[in-house]
């Protein structure tokens, strides 16, 4: 402060005070206040450091409060909510200051090269220092009040009853364990009834239907899966189809999902009539079992519209449905309806024992059996609860005292009338989670009932919200993935059978639990919910259920300025005019914004105000371009632009997004898009792991050149387009051979490239493809519109290759697949000059699926040219091959499980 007084000087100010008629004493006091404030402004970073240390103490106190689990005093609960809200505000303030500081450093580093400031909206100006100081002062005052209340309630760190030791870090097989097919226990009688009904001859009955109905968590899906996997059922039906329907599913969506389950391919058809005809054709001449899991529609109209598409199957085809509603079961079942009752206590004990006592000695099992049986009796017949508790008990390592504590806690919760009748066993499983897993699970309250999600999607949202931090040298995505697998293993999530990407759901009972524990921080707004929360300043996660036919009133959300996540769930496509620019100037604390699956075609410039934003999802929108202000989002980690088929360009300043980890540009590889080029400077995004698509330009094209891929550690999928613009040296410098975590690669030349007959272009393409040598760990390779005559030598060295696709390569004459011992799927399409099948094809014992289309010159040289183990053969537009399949190879083709041969005549 003395330094500041020296800088300002006393005399001029004293003269001003005298002129205003203020006594010297008062003037001196005002000067002291100004100097004190000025000193804080000068050292705002130092004040923030103090706040950062306070934040760590708050977190420790919150974690300690979680250890008590049973807090009855309403005033104490309120105090904890206030403390948690303050912790969020401290986090936002520190994040804002950290963003400004980091951006300023980068701006200073670039100042010598560029006159224009890279981040003008987030520099640490005097005005912004004043604003930050004001907020620090307000937060310190709040914390002082909270601290006084803490002393009044005598809340001291460590005075809560401690939980048992937290589960040790699970071994690396956790993910496999979480996804394993478990041996079912119980339900043998019900299973036998259903199997008998399904394999019986129901003469004269048109598409018999069997139903299983019962409450949530009672085991309907598990029983249906048990039936589906039964050996007798598998032998009786030629096809078994499984679909899970969301609760708001209409006939069109259901038909589309069944087609995708039948074909294992994404269906983009929109018309219900065409969808029904397509499904009818797919099911023709097949004796199928269709399992419809989670049927909610309780009106006759849904089934009456869906059923005609399913009647094309052969005699013996049947449908098995599961539902929570007796009315749905009664309306749809025609030969058998199974009301699923709660499991017996003995069956719950057997399930619990599998998880709780696995690997323990018989003596340990005997000592713990009486307590375990009492715990199982409190599961109220729910196999979900029994499994969840079994996993929890396994963490105690057979400690009898901890088992007794868990039983007593369940009895306490049974008497608690404020828990919305959620099973005590599930609450206990939640209460014993480590603090960070509790936060991750509570976050899932933003998901409406039945919504399916991808693992990566949820993991990236957790990271954006700061719920998971990196640990040592392990990537933060890996750390968050382990959290996900832990929750999956404990039955807080369940696996879906959705194609083509594996998805997950929160079981309905678990979702109720998530909504209960986060009810003061999470908000779901629907057409019928206009009530403003009692404490809007506490709301951190907001979900909007978009109405089907009503305009969406975004002004409802403006009350919740502290929201860290905003996610829309449109039942139908949401018009773009319902996303106003004011949204982003109001909700400046957002860390995650999801506007996916809407008709948004323009993102307002005001998005640049959301400097905390780490996750921006615009998937499957009509967006054409992004505003340049997106490049002000210094913290942005994930920009999801998948299935944005109208997107033409990315902003020029993308190189400023130095924290970007996932630039998701995936599109269906068979769709034509408007995307033209990549902005230069992609090579500066050294944290980038996901870059689904890359458009090549010539070296002097002023855009991103293929050499910028050199130092990027890309994972997952990469599609490189316009390879006719690449050079041999540039392709080699792209360093694909160094990208060991790249598992799916598409190399594509433009459609008109193969029309050019110049020998120079052919040779250049061959050299470019040879230089694009992929790492040997690659699992899926597709080469498209390649004008060359031969494949590069490195293809045969892909020892892990699972899928090889050679499409529209008209000059390709011959190649070998003999060394590809892991190859399971092989597809050839429109390769006009290919006269013989690849060398070594018949020796591939791993090959399961072979598809050949539009390759009319292909000849067959031997009867045994087809691998012995393939189960699916698809041939069309190949005259010579079709003739061989009809005559010489007819016996061999008949041995294939699923031959689909479309003869030209």
N, C-alpha and C positions, 0 to 999 in steps of 0.2 A: 504494500500500500504506500509506503514511503517513497518507493521509486515512482509510483504513479503521481504522487503529490509533486515530486520534483519535476516531472514531465509537464504537469498542468500549470504549476506555479500558483502561489497563494494570492499574490497582490491583485492580478486582474480580476479574480473571482471576488475578492473582498470588496473591490470597487463596485462590482455589479451589485453585491448584497447591500452596500451602503446606498447606492442609487435607488434600489427598490425599497429602501426604508427598513431593512431587516437589521436587527441588532447583530453585532459581530459574533456573539455567542451562538445565536441560531444559525448564522451563516456558516460558522465553523462546523456545526453539527451536520448541516446539509452536505458540506464538503466531505466530511468523514464518510457519510453514507454513499456519496457518489464514488469516492475513492475505493470504498469496500466493494461496491458492485463492480467497479472497473477492474479491481484486482481479480475478482472471480471471472470476469469476462476474459481477462488476459490469460488466466490459468484454467479455462473450462475443462481441458483434458485432465488436469489434476483432480478436479472435482468429480469428473466421471470415473476416474480410477477408484476413488473412495466409494462411489456408488456401486462399482463393479464388485468390490469386496463385500459390500452390504448384500448384493444380490446372491453371492455364494452362501452367506449366512442365512438368508431367507430360504434358499433351497434346502439347506440342511435342516432348518426348523420344520419346513413342510414335510420333508421325508420322515422326520421324527414323529410328526403328528400322525402320519399315515400308519405308523407302527402300532398306534393304540387301537385303531379300527373301530372301537365302540365308544363314541363320544355322544353322551346323552344331553349335555347342556346346550340349549339352543344358542346362547350367547357365545359360547366357545366356537360352535359351528360357524356362526356369523363372522367372528373374528378371523377364522381361518380363511373364509372366502375373501374377506377384505385383504388379508395378507397375500393371498394368491393373485388377486387382481392387481395389487401393487407390484408384485413380482413381474407380471406381464408388462406393466407400464415401464418399469425399470428396464426390462429387456428391450422394449421398443426404443426407448430413449438412447440406450447404449448402442443399439444397432444403428440408429440414425447417425450418431456421432462417429461410430466406426466406419460407416459407409462414406461419410464426408471426408474423414481423414485419409482413408485408403484411396478414394478417388482423387483427392488433392495431390497425393504423392505421385500417382500415375500421371496426372495432368502436368505436374512440374517436370516429370521425366520426358514428357512428349513436347513440352513447350518450345524446346530448341528446334524441333522439326516442324511444328505446326503453329501457326498464329492463333487459330481458333481454339478456344477452350473445349476439351472433349466433353466435360460434364458441367455446363454452366448452371444447371438447376440445383446442383448439390455441392457447391463450393462453400468453404467455411468463411463466409463474409461477416463483417461486424454485426449486421442485422441478425444473421443466423446464430452467432455467438450469443447475442442478447436473448434470442428465443430459447436456445438450449439452456442458458443459465436460469431463465424463468421457470422452465419445466423442472430443472434439477431442484430448485428451491421449493416448488410445489410438492415434488415427490418426497423430499426430505421432511417437509412438514407432515405429510401423510404418514411417513414411517415413524416419526416421533409420536404421533397419536396412537398408531398401532402398537408401538413399544410400551406406551403407558398402559394400554389395555392388557397387554401381555402380563405386565406386573400385577395388574388387578386380578387376573384369572390365575396367577401363579403358574404360568406356562414356562417351563424351563426345558432346555434341550436335554433329552434323555429321561424325562420323567414319565413317559408313556410306557405301557407294557410292551416289552420287546417281542417281536415275532421270532419264530424259529430261524435258524440260519438260512439265508437265501440260497436257492438252488445253485449248485456249482455250474460252471460253464459246460454246456453239453458238448459231447464229442462231435467230430465232423460228420458223423453219420446222421445227425439230427434231421436234416432235410429229408433224407431217404426214409427215416423212421416216421416222420410226419406224414409222408405221402403213401405209406405202405398199405397194402390190402390186409385188413385185420381179420382174424378168424372170428366169425360171429358166434355169439353165445345166446342160447335161448331161441324161442320162436320156431322150434322144430315142427310143432304141430301145425301152426299156421302156414309154414313154408310148404309142408307136405300137401295141405289142402289146395294151395294155389297151384302148385306144380301139377297135381292130378287134374285140376280144371283146365290148365293150359294145354296139356298134351292129350286131352280127351277129344273124341270125335263128336262135335256138336252139329250133327247132320241137319241141314236145312236152316241153320241160324246164320244170319248175315253179320259178320264181324263181331264175335262174342267179346264181351268186356268183363274183366275182373277188377274189383276195386279194393283198396286198403284205406281205411280212414281212422283217424285218431288225433289226439291233441299234439301240439308242437313238442318235439324232443322225445316222443314216445318210441321212435324207431321205425317209422314207416319206410323211409328211404333205405335204411339198412336192410329191412326185410325184402323190399323190392330188388335190391342189388343181389341179395342172397339167391332169390329166385332166378334173376337174370343170368347169374353165373352157374346155375345148376347144370350138371353134365347132361341130364335127360332133356332139359329144356334146350340146351345148346344143340343137341343132336336132332331134336324135333323140328326146329325152325332153321331155315336157310339164312335168315338175317335177323339180328336182334338190334333194335334201334332204341336209344335212350335220349329223351329230351326232358329238360327241367324248364317249367314255364313260370315266368314272373307273375305276380298276382294281378297285374293290370294288363295281362296279355290278351290281345284280340285274335280273331281267327287268322288274319293275314300274317301276323307275327308268328303265331303257332305253326302255320303251314310252312313258312320260311325256315323256321328252326328245325322242323322235321326233315325238310329237304337237305339242309346242311348236315344233319346227323346221318342221313342216308348216303350222301355223296362225299362227305368229308371235304367239302369245298364251300367257299363263301358264296351265298346267293344274293344277287343284287336286284332281282326282279321286284317290281312294285305292285303290279296288277294282281288282285286276288284270283281272277279267272285264270290267268296264265300260271300263277303259282300252283293252283289246284290241278291244272292239266299236267304240269311238270311233275308234281308229286305222284299223280295217277300213273304216269309213264314209268317213273322210277320204281314203283312198287309192283308193276305188272309182272306176272309169272314168278312171284316170289312168295314163299310162305314165311311171313315175318311175325315177330313179336315186337310191338311198339309199347314201350314203357313211357307213360306221361307222368312225370314226377311233379307234384305240387299243383294239381288242377284246382283253380279257385272259382272259375266261372260257374255260377249256380243257376243259370238260365238255360232253357232248352235250346235257344237259338245258337249258342256257341257250338254245341256238339252237333246239331243238325247241319250246320254249315261246314264243319270240319270232317264229319264222317264220310261223305261221298268220295272224298279224295283217297280214303283209306280202303275202299272196297275193291281195289284193283288186284289185291293180292290173291294168291292161290287159296284153295280150300284149306282150312286149318289156321289161317292167320288170326291173331288175337291182339287185344289191347289190354294192358295192365295199367291202372291209374292209382296214384296216391293222392289223398286230399285230407284236409283238416275238417271238412264239413260232411256231416251225415247226409244232408240234402243232396250234395253233389254226388256222393256215392250212390244214393238211392235212385237218382235220375239216370245215371249213366251205366251202372253195372247191369249185366243181363244174365250172367251165369253164376256169379259168386260175389258177395260183399263181405269183407273181413273187418269187423270192428276191432281195432287193436287196443287191448287193455294194458294198463301198467304192468310192468314185469314183476314177477314174484321177488321177494326179498332175497331168496337163494340165488336167483339169476343175477340180480344186481351185485351180490357178493362175489359171484364168479367173475363178473366183468371187472369189478374193482380189484380183485385179487391178481388178475393177469397183469395189471399195470403196477400195483402197489408192492407186490411181493416177488416180482420176477427176479430170479437169480439168488433169492434168499434161501437159507437152509430150512429144512422141515421143522426144526425146533423153533426158529424165529417165527415161522408161519403159524405154528401152534400157539405161541405166546401172544400173538397179535390178533388171532382169529376172533375172539369174543368182541373186542373193540371194533374190529373191521366189520363184523356183522351188524353191530349197532349203527355204524356209520352208513352201511348199505341200506339199512331199513329206513334211514332218513332221506334216501334218494327219491322217494315217492314213485318208485317204479320207472324212473327215467334212465335209460341206458346212457344218454348224453351226460347226465349228472354223475353216474357211476364211473364212467371213463375219466371225466374231468377230475373227480376226487382221487381216483386211483393214481393218476399222474402226479397230483399234488402229494399224496402220501409216499410216493416213491422217492421224493426229495428228502424225506426225513431219515432215510437210511435205516428204517426199522426202529426208530426211537419211540418206545412205548409211551413216554410222557407227552411227546408231540402228538401222537395219535389221540390221546385222551383230551388234549387241549382242543384239537380240531372238532371232536365230538361235542365238547361243551360249548364251543362257539356256535355250532349248528343249532343247538338247543336254545341259545340266546336269540338267534335270528328268527327262530320259529315263533317267538313271542313278540317280535317287532312288527307292528301294524303299519309301518310307513314304507314298506318295501315292495308294494304293488304285487304281492303274492309271488314274487320271484323265488325260485327254489333256494332254500338256504345253502344247499350244496354248491350251487353255482356262485353264490355270493362269497362263500368261503374260498373257492378257487380263485376268485378275483382278489380278495383281501390278502391272500398270501403271495400274490405276485410281487416281484421287485418293483420299485417305484417307477422306473422308466417303462416297464411293460404295462403298468397300470395306465400311464399316460397314453401310451400307444393304443391300448384297447379303448379307453374312454373317447379318444379321437374318432373312433368308428361310429359314434352316435350320429355323425353327419350323414350316414348312409341310410336311405329309406329301406323299409322291409323288402327283402327279396332281391335287392340290387346286386348284380355281379360285378366284380372288379378284378383287375389284373394285379398280380403281386407287385410288379415294378411300379405300378401307378400309386398304390398305397404307400409303398416304401419311400417314394420320392416326395409324397405329401408329408410324411413324418419328418423327413430330412428338412424340408422347406420350413416346417414349423419349429424346428430346433429340438424335436423330441429325441433324436438319436444323434450322437456325436461320433466322430471317428475315434478309433482306439488304436494307439500306436501306429504301426505301418499298415494296418488293415483299412481298406477303403470304407468310407462311411456307408456306401450301398451294401457292402458285405455285412457290416455290423447291423444295419437295419433289416437285412434279409434274415439274419439269425434271430432277431426279435420276432419277425413274422413267423418263422418256422417254429419258434417256441410257442407262440400263441396257437398256431395250427395244431401242434402236437397236443396242446392242452384243450383242444376242442372249442376254442373261442372263435375259430373259423372252420368252415367246411369246404370241401372241394366240389366244384361243379364239373359237369361233363361237356361244357360248351366248346364248340369247334370254332376256329382252328387254334386259338390261344387258350391255354388253361386258365380258368377263372375260379374265383372263390366267392363265398357268401358268408355273412354273419348269421348263424342260426337265430331263429326268431326269439328264443328265450334269452340268448346271449345279447341280442340287440336291445331287448328290454332292460337288461342289466346295464349295458353301456349308456342308455338314455337316462337311467336312474342316477348313475354316479356322476354324470356330466350335465345334469338338468339345469344348473345355474350358469353354465358356460356355453352350452350348445342350444341352438334355436333352429326349428324347422318352420318355415312360413309356407302356408298353403292357401288356396283360394278362400277357405273357410276360417282362416286363422289371422285375424287382424289385430289381435290383442298385443299390446306392447309389454314386453317383459318388465317385471317389477324393478329390476336393476339393469337397465340396458348397458350400463358401463361395464358390466361383468361379462357380457356376451363376447366370445372369441371366435365361435364357429357358426356360420349361418348357411343354411340350406334353403333353397327356394324350390318348392314343388310347383312347377309351372302349369297353370291351368290349360285345359285343352281348347276352350272356346272363349275364354275371358282375357281381357288385356292384363298384362302383368304390371302391378303397381310397384315400381322400384322404390318409391318414396318410403315404403314401409321399412326398408333396410337402412335408410339414412339415420335412423335413431341409434344404430349400433356402430358408432364410429371406431370402436376399438377392435372390430372384427379382424381376425387374422386369416380367415378362410371364407370365401364366398363360392358356393357351388350351385349351379342350376341343374335341375333334373326335369327336362321338358318331356311331357308325355307325347307331344308332337313337335315338329320343328318350330322353334320360337322366332317370330319376326324380328328382324334386326332393329327396327325402330323402338324396340322395347329395351334397348341397352343405351341409356342416355349418357352423354359426356360427364354429367355431374356425378355419376357413380364413382368415378376414380378421384375426383377432387374431394369427395366426402370421405371415402374409405381409404385413407392414406396409410393405414397400418397393415393393409393386406400383405400377407406373405404367400398366399396361394389363391389363384383365381381360375375357376373352371367354367368356361362358356361353351364347352364342347356340345356337339350334336344340336346346334341351333342354326338358324339361317343368317347368322351374322355375316355381313359382307364388308363391314367397315369398322375398324377399331379406332375409337376417338383418340386424338392427340393427347388428351388428358391422362392416358395410361402412364405417361411419363412421371406423373406425380407419385406413383406408388413405388417409391425407391426401396421399400422393404421387400418387394415382390421377388420371390424365388421360384415360383411355379406358375406358369401361364399355359393353360390348356385350351387350345382352339381347334381341337380335333373335329373333323367332319363338319366344318362350317363352310360357308361360301366365300370366305375371305380371299381377296385377290392380291392385295399388297398389305404390308404392315407399315404403320407410321414410323418415321425416323425416330420419334420420341421413345420407341421401344428400346433404343440403344442407350437411353438414360438409366435403364434398369440395371444398375451396376451389379446388384446381387443375384440377378437371374441365373438359376441353375438349370431349369427345365423349360424348354419352349416346345410344346407338343403341337405339331402341325400335321399329324398323320391324317391321311384321307382328305386332305384339302386339295381337291383336284383342280380348283380354279386358281390356286396360288401361282403367280407369275415370277415374283422376285422377293428377295429378302432385303432389308434395309442396308444401305451402304456402310453404315457404321457398326456392323456386327462385330468387328474386331475389337470394339471397346468392351464387349461383354466377357471380360476375362474370367469370370466365375462360372461361365456356362459349362455344364457337364453333359447335358442331353439335348441335342438339337434333333428332334424327332421329325423326320420328313418322309416316313414310310408311306408308300402307296402300293396298291395292288400292282404287281409287276406287269400285268397284261393291260392296264388302263393307259390310255394316251392322256398326257397332261399338258398344261400350259407353261410349266416351269421352264425358265429360259437359261438362267445362269446363277452362279454363286458370287457373292461380293468378295472382293479381295481381302486378305488378312485373316482368313480362317485359320491359318497356321499359328496365329497368336493365341488361339484359344487352347492353351496347353492342358487344361483340365478336361477337355472334351473327350467323352467316352462313346457317345451315341451320335452318329451322323449317318442316318439311313440312306441318304441320297446325295450324289455329287455330280454336278454337270460340268463336263470338261470344256474348256475353251482353248483357243490357240494361245501361244505364249505371249503374243502382242495384242491380245484381245481386250486388255484393260480390266479383266475380271479375274476370278479365282482360277489359277492354273493347277493342273494335276500334281505338280511338285509340292503344293502346299499340304498334301497329305503326309508328307515325309515324317514329321515328328509327332503326329497325332496317334494316340494310343486308343484307337477305335475298337469297340467291342460289339458283338452281336452281328448286325446286318449292315451291308454296304452295297448300294447299287450305283455303279459308275456309268453315266450316260455320255453320249456324243463322243465316243472314243476315236472317231475319225479325226478329231482335232488334236489328239495326243501325239507326241513324238516318242521314239524309242528311248531316248535319254530321259525324258520327263517321266515316262512310265516306270523306268527303272528307279528313278529318284523317289517315286511315290512310296517305295519301301513296303509293299504289301507282304513281302516275305517276313517282315519283322512284326507283323500284327498277329500275334499268336492267339488273341482272344476274339478274332474275327471269325465267325462260324458260318455266315451265310453271305455269299458274294454273287452279284450279278454284274456281268461285263457286257455292255450293250453299245452297238453302233447305231446310228440313225437309220430309219427305215429305207431311205433312198440310197444308202451307201453301196449296197450290193448291186445296184443298177449300173454302177460305174465299172467299165470294163478295163480301165487302165491297169497295166501290169504293175506300175509303181505303187498304186494304192493297195493292191493285193499284198505285195511284199512288205509294205510299211505296216499293214494291219497284222501280218504274221509276226513281225518283229516287235510290235507293241504288245501283242498278247503274250509273247514269250517273256517280255520284260515285266509283265504284271504277274509275277510268280507269287502265288499265295502260300501262306504258311501250311505246313503239313497237317495242322490240326483242323483245317477247314472241313465243314460237314456238308455244306450245300453249295454247289456251283451251278450257275446258269450262264450260258454264253448265247447271246442273241444278236441276230443280224450281222454276224461276223463274216466278212467277205473273203477270208483266207481259205486255203485248200487243206490245211492240216491243223491239228490241235497242238499246243505247245508240249514240250517234253515233261514239264512239271506236273501236268494233270495226273500222270501215272504215279506220281510220288505222294499223292494225297491219301495217305494211309488211313485216315479217319473219315473219308468221304462217305456220306450216307445217301445223298441224292445228287444225281447228275442230270442236267437238262440242256440239250443242244437244240435250239430253236432257230429256224429261219437262217440257216447257214448253207446257201444253195451251192457253193463251190466245194464244200467239204466232201472228200472222197473216201477216206478210210482213217480209222484210228483204233487204238487198243484200249481195253479196259481190264486187261488180264490181271494187273497188279492191284486193282481196287477191291480188296478182299472184304471191305466193310460195306460195299454198295448194296443198298436195299431198294432204292427207287431209281429207275432209269427211264428218261423220256426223250424221244426224238421227234421233232416236228418240222416239216417243210425243209428237208435237206435233199434237194432235187438230184444232186450228183452222187449221193451216197448209194452205192450199188450193192454192198454187202454189209451185214451186221458187223459191229466192231469185233476185232479179234479178242478171243478169250472170254466172250460173253457166256458161252455154255459152261464154263468152269466156275462161274461165280455162285458158290453155294449160298451166299447170304442174300442174293437178289430175290425180292418178294414181289415187286410190281414192275411190269414192263409195258410202256405205252409208246406206240409208233403211229404218227399221223402224217398224211400228206407227203409221203416219201415214195413216189410211184415207181422209181427205178430199183427199189430194193429187191434183191434176189435172195433165195434161201439155197445154201449149198449142201446142207446135210439135214437129215431128219432130226438129229439130236442137237440142233443149233440152239434150241431154247433151254435155259437152265432148268434143272430138274425140280427145284424147290419153289419156283414162282407160284403164287396163289392168285395173281391178278394179271391178265393179259388184255390189253386194249389195242385194237388195230382198226384203222379207218383210212381210206384214201391211199391204199398201198396194194395195187392190183396183184403183183406177183406174190406178195406175202399172203394176201387173202386167198389166192388160189392154192397156195401151199397148205394153209390152214384148213381148206376145204377137202383136200385130197391126201397128199402124202403125210402131212402132219396131223390129220384128223384125230387119230388115236391119242397122240400126245396132247393135243389141245383139250380133248375131253377129260384129261386127268387134272386140268387146272381148275381150281375152285371157282374162279370168277372170270371166265373168258367173255369179253365183249368185242365182237368182231362185226364190223359194219361192212357188208359186201357192197361193192360198187354197183352191181347190177341187181 
